Amino acid sequence: METARPTPRLSFGAGGIAAGERTLPEEVAVALSFNGSTQAVMMATPADLVDFAYGFALTEGIATPDQIESVEVVAACRGLDVQIWLTDAAEQRLSARRRTMAGPVGCGLCGIDSIEQAMKPVAHVAPSAFRMTPAQVRDAVASLTSRQPLHDLTRAAHCAAFWADGIVAAREDVGRHNALDKLAGHLIRQPSQQGAVVLTSRVSIDMVQKVAALGAPVLIAVSAPTAHAVELADEAGITLIALARSDRFEVFTHSDRLTESADVR
């Protein structure tokens, strides 16, 4: 399925009115079904959906990669059904959850039926020797510009990337949560490495929760965090860097991971 398509439009400007086209991203209903039962329906970009399945399962606390037996993307009448089959242990845990998510791309907590679920304890990132220099932080942000083909085409997509002495993976989606889940799903099926998650979006508590579930020690974002997201990142042991540009950034938590000489291995 295509991720973008040309759409007719009228352009109004100083030179008058002009007919033409603008390429816009596709946004389709994607059902995430676990062992035959739909757990979530998200509006998403129809790409990297196997990554999406693995990442969503991990960051939502449903299953780890070894508890996923298979993933198949099936075309449905008005969208796509991502069918994920779990081991018995993961299925039992899922059955105990009372949660159904159905929401737009801008909401990462839609369908949660209690405050306790929304404000669940955050995973604690394990200590590591990972460090970054200020120059590397700036380079990570600057490198994003070359890893966003869908955004370049449409100006309407978010990106989540992973930096480890350079951008090693990136995923895009019309939803910021979806982009991060797709990145997580890719990373957890690769050899483990330490690095920083780099986001084109703002940082809310659910984004911090997802990065903590992934185990990344550093989170870099081009936009600002919420106050509670800062508190949660501090609790999780994550270095939160925000308002990042190629020439400046602000550090909110665990600044000890910034050093003038870093070993990113």
ChimeraX attribute file (.defattr): number of C-alpha atoms within 10 A of each C-alpha:
attribute: neighborCount
match mode: 1-to-1
recipient: residues
	/A:1	9
	/A:2	9
	/A:3	16
	/A:4	16
	/A:5	13
	/A:6	12
	/A:7	11
	/A:8	10
	/A:9	12
	/A:10	11
	/A:11	13
	/A:12	10
	/A:13	8
	/A:14	5
	/A:15	7
	/A:16	7
	/A:17	10
	/A:18	11
	/A:19	9
	/A:20	11
	/A:21	13
	/A:22	14
	/A:23	16
	/A:24	18
	/A:25	24
	/A:26	20
	/A:27	18
	/A:28	17
	/A:29	19
	/A:30	23
	/A:31	25
	/A:32	25
	/A:33	19
	/A:34	22
	/A:35	17
	/A:36	11
	/A:37	12
	/A:38	16
	/A:39	17
	/A:40	18
	/A:41	21
	/A:42	22
	/A:43	21
	/A:44	28
	/A:45	26
	/A:46	21
	/A:47	16
	/A:48	16
	/A:49	23
	/A:50	19
	/A:51	24
	/A:52	25
	/A:53	28
	/A:54	27
	/A:55	31
	/A:56	25
	/A:57	23
	/A:58	20
	/A:59	22
	/A:60	13
	/A:61	14
	/A:62	21
	/A:63	21
	/A:64	16
	/A:65	16
	/A:66	10
	/A:67	16
	/A:68	20
	/A:69	10
	/A:70	14
	/A:71	18
	/A:72	14
	/A:73	16
	/A:74	13
	/A:75	12
	/A:76	12
	/A:77	7
	/A:78	9
	/A:79	17
	/A:80	20
	/A:81	20
	/A:82	23
	/A:83	21
	/A:84	22
	/A:85	19
	/A:86	24
	/A:87	14
	/A:88	12
	/A:89	10
	/A:90	19
	/A:91	17
	/A:92	11
	/A:93	12
	/A:94	18
	/A:95	10
	/A:96	8
	/A:97	10
	/A:98	12
	/A:99	15
	/A:100	14
	/A:101	19
	/A:102	18
	/A:103	16
	/A:104	14
	/A:105	18
	/A:106	14
	/A:107	15
	/A:108	21
	/A:109	16
	/A:110	17
	/A:111	15
	/A:112	15
	/A:113	13
	/A:114	10
	/A:115	8
	/A:116	9
	/A:117	13
	/A:118	15
	/A:119	13
	/A:120	10
	/A:121	12
	/A:122	19
	/A:123	19
	/A:124	19
	/A:125	19
	/A:126	12
	/A:127	10
	/A:128	9
	/A:129	11
	/A:130	19
	/A:131	24
	/A:132	21
	/A:133	16
	/A:134	17
	/A:135	15
	/A:136	19
	/A:137	25
	/A:138	17
	/A:139	18
	/A:140	25
	/A:141	24
	/A:142	14
	/A:143	17
	/A:144	20
	/A:145	13
	/A:146	9
	/A:147	18
	/A:148	21
	/A:149	14
	/A:150	22
	/A:151	18
	/A:152	12
	/A:153	15
	/A:154	16
	/A:155	14
	/A:156	16
	/A:157	23
	/A:158	21
	/A:159	28
	/A:160	28
	/A:161	27
	/A:162	27
	/A:163	25
	/A:164	18
	/A:165	18
	/A:166	15
	/A:167	20
	/A:168	12
	/A:169	16
	/A:170	23
	/A:171	25
	/A:172	27
	/A:173	30
	/A:174	25
	/A:175	24
	/A:176	25
	/A:177	24
	/A:178	29
	/A:179	28
	/A:180	32
	/A:181	30
	/A:182	28
	/A:183	27
	/A:184	33
	/A:185	25
	/A:186	20
	/A:187	20
	/A:188	18
	/A:189	13
	/A:190	8
	/A:191	6
	/A:192	8
	/A:193	13
	/A:194	19
	/A:195	23
	/A:196	29
	/A:197	27
	/A:198	27
	/A:199	26
	/A:200	23
	/A:201	22
	/A:202	16
	/A:203	25
	/A:204	17
	/A:205	22
	/A:206	21
	/A:207	23
	/A:208	26
	/A:209	23
	/A:210	23
	/A:211	26
	/A:212	24
	/A:213	20
	/A:214	22
	/A:215	23
	/A:216	24
	/A:217	27
	/A:218	30
	/A:219	23
	/A:220	30
	/A:221	23
	/A:222	20
	/A:223	17
	/A:224	17
	/A:225	21
	/A:226	13
	/A:227	12
	/A:228	13
	/A:229	19
	/A:230	23
	/A:231	15
	/A:232	25
	/A:233	28
	/A:234	17
	/A:235	16
	/A:236	22
	/A:237	21
	/A:238	28
	/A:239	24
	/A:240	27
	/A:241	25
	/A:242	23
	/A:243	17
	/A:244	23
	/A:245	17
	/A:246	15
	/A:247	12
	/A:248	13
	/A:249	18
	/A:250	16
	/A:251	15
	/A:252	16
	/A:253	19
	/A:254	17
	/A:255	15
	/A:256	9
	/A:257	18
	/A:258	19
	/A:259	13
	/A:260	11
	/A:261	11
	/A:262	16
	/A:263	11
	/A:264	17
	/A:265	11
